[in-house]
Amino acid sequence: MPKIVDRDLQRQTIRRAARRVFSRRGVEAVGLVHVARAAGIGRASIYHYYPDKASLVRDLVRDLLAEEEHFFSDALHGSEGSPLERVESLAGKLTELFTEWASLGKMLLDLWAISGAMFKPFFRRIRRDLAELITDGQRAGEIDGSMEAREAATAVIAIIDGMLLQMIVDPAAFGETAQIRRLLVCSVRRILQP
């Protein structure tokens, strides 16, 4: 009797293996054969799920962006705290992920270079959501009303991504997570407060 394989589960297993291998060696240095080995499947079997590395990379980017977008959405649309407190909370919570993201650094940098166009809609959505929250804070008088909300959102995201990039390139640039959190939250507050 032939073995019945859950196709979606197997594709997830392959993407998790790709994430590990790409993080260690970089996307360009890894072939599907390496991913198959890491996933514990045969060399020919991987082609039943991913006909080429580009299709695997696309699915992996979609997974990563969905995870991050879900995180942003939860943090920004939560009902706890004022708009400024929610933006600060987002910045603080993101620092808890920096170490994990920095461990994926080589892969993330490669994916940004290879699949940059896939990131654009994601950044537009999170900028839009963050700008809406900033606008709410401006109406409440706790966020500087003289700024254009979309530009302020862009600046907040740039600070977050800039700190993450520095952690990827030089993990020793920052101290403990608590110190990173304090620096990031303070920077965000300085941009947004009147």
C-alpha positions in Angstrom: 0.0 0.0 0.0 1.5 3.4 -1.0 2.4 5.8 1.8 -0.1 8.7 2.1 1.7 12.0 2.6 0.0 15.2 3.8 1.2 17.5 1.1 0.8 20.7 3.0 2.5 19.3 6.1 5.4 18.1 3.9 5.8 21.5 2.3 5.9 23.1 5.8 8.6 20.6 6.8 10.6 21.5 3.7 10.3 25.3 4.4 11.4 24.8 8.0 14.4 22.9 6.8 15.1 25.6 4.2 14.9 28.2 6.9 17.6 26.4 9.0 19.9 25.8 6.0 19.5 29.2 4.4 20.1 30.9 7.8 23.4 29.0 8.2 24.8 29.2 4.6 22.7 31.9 2.8 20.2 31.4 0.1 22.6 31.6 -2.8 24.9 28.9 -1.4 22.2 26.3 -0.9 20.5 24.1 -3.5 17.3 22.0 -3.2 19.5 19.0 -2.6 20.7 20.5 0.7 17.2 21.4 1.7 16.0 17.9 0.9 18.7 16.4 3.1 17.9 18.8 6.0 14.2 17.9 5.6 14.9 14.2 5.7 13.5 13.5 2.3 15.0 12.0 -0.9 16.7 14.2 -3.4 14.0 13.5 -6.1 11.1 13.8 -3.6 11.6 17.6 -3.0 10.8 18.3 -6.7 7.2 16.9 -6.1 6.7 19.8 -3.7 9.0 22.5 -5.1 9.9 22.3 -8.8 12.7 24.9 -8.3 14.4 26.9 -5.6 12.6 30.1 -6.7 9.2 28.6 -5.8 10.5 27.5 -2.4 12.0 31.0 -1.7 8.6 32.6 -2.7 6.7 30.4 -0.2 9.3 31.0 2.5 9.1 34.8 2.0 5.3 34.6 2.2 5.6 32.6 5.5 8.0 35.2 7.0 5.9 38.1 6.0 2.7 36.5 7.3 4.4 35.9 10.7 5.6 39.5 10.9 2.4 41.0 9.7 0.4 39.0 12.2 2.7 40.2 15.0 2.3 43.8 13.9 -1.5 43.5 13.6 -1.8 42.0 17.1 0.4 44.7 18.6 -1.2 47.7 16.8 -4.9 46.6 16.9 -4.9 45.5 20.6 -7.2 47.4 22.8 -4.8 47.9 25.6 -3.3 51.3 26.0 -3.4 54.6 24.2 -2.2 54.8 20.6 1.3 56.0 21.7 1.5 53.2 24.3 0.6 50.7 21.6 3.3 51.9 19.3 5.8 51.9 22.1 4.6 48.4 23.1 5.1 47.2 19.5 8.7 48.6 19.5 9.3 46.8 22.8 7.9 43.5 21.7 9.9 43.6 18.5 13.1 43.7 20.4 12.3 40.4 21.9 12.3 39.0 18.4 15.6 40.7 17.3 17.8 37.9 18.6 15.8 35.3 16.6 15.7 37.5 13.5 19.4 38.2 13.8 20.0 34.4 13.8 18.2 34.4 10.4 20.2 37.4 9.3 22.1 35.9 6.3 18.9 34.4 5.0 16.9 37.6 5.6 19.5 39.8 3.8 19.5 37.3 0.9 15.7 37.2 0.7 15.5 41.0 0.7 18.0 41.1 -2.2 16.3 38.3 -4.1 12.6 39.0 -3.4 12.5 42.7 -2.7 9.3 43.2 -4.7 7.5 40.8 -2.4 8.3 43.0 0.6 6.8 46.2 -0.8 3.1 45.3 -0.3 3.9 44.1 3.3 5.6 47.4 4.1 2.7 49.4 2.6 0.2 47.5 4.8 2.1 47.9 8.1 2.8 51.5 7.3 -0.9 52.1 6.6 -1.9 50.4 9.9 0.7 52.2 11.9 -0.2 55.5 10.3 -3.9 54.9 11.3 -2.8 54.4 14.9 -0.6 57.5 14.8 -3.5 59.5 13.4 -5.6 58.3 16.4 -2.8 59.4 18.7 -2.7 62.8 17.0 -6.5 63.3 17.5 -6.0 62.5 21.2 -3.2 65.0 21.4 -0.5 62.5 22.6 1.3 62.3 19.2 2.7 65.3 17.4 0.0 66.6 15.1 2.4 68.6 12.9 3.7 65.4 11.3 2.2 63.6 8.4 1.2 60.2 9.9 2.4 58.1 7.0 5.9 59.7 7.1 6.0 59.2 10.9 5.1 55.6 10.4 7.8 55.2 7.9 10.3 56.7 10.3 9.3 54.4 13.1 9.6 51.3 10.9 13.0 52.6 9.6 14.3 52.9 13.2 13.1 49.3 13.9 14.6 47.9 10.7 17.8 49.9 11.2 18.4 48.5 14.6 17.6 45.0 13.4 20.1 45.4 10.5 22.8 46.5 12.9 22.1 43.4 15.0 22.4 41.2 12.0 25.6 42.7 10.8 27.2 43.3 14.2 25.4 41.5 17.1 27.9 43.0 19.6 26.7 46.6 18.7 24.1 46.3 21.4 23.9 45.0 24.9 21.1 43.1 26.6 17.6 42.9 25.2 16.4 45.2 27.9 18.9 47.9 26.8 17.8 47.5 23.1 14.2 47.8 24.1 14.8 51.0 26.1 16.7 52.5 23.2 14.1 51.6 20.6 11.1 52.7 22.7 12.9 56.0 23.6 13.7 56.7 19.9 10.1 56.0 18.9 8.7 58.2 21.6 11.0 61.1 20.6 9.8 60.9 17.0 6.1 60.8 17.9 5.7 63.0 21.0 4.9 66.7 20.6 
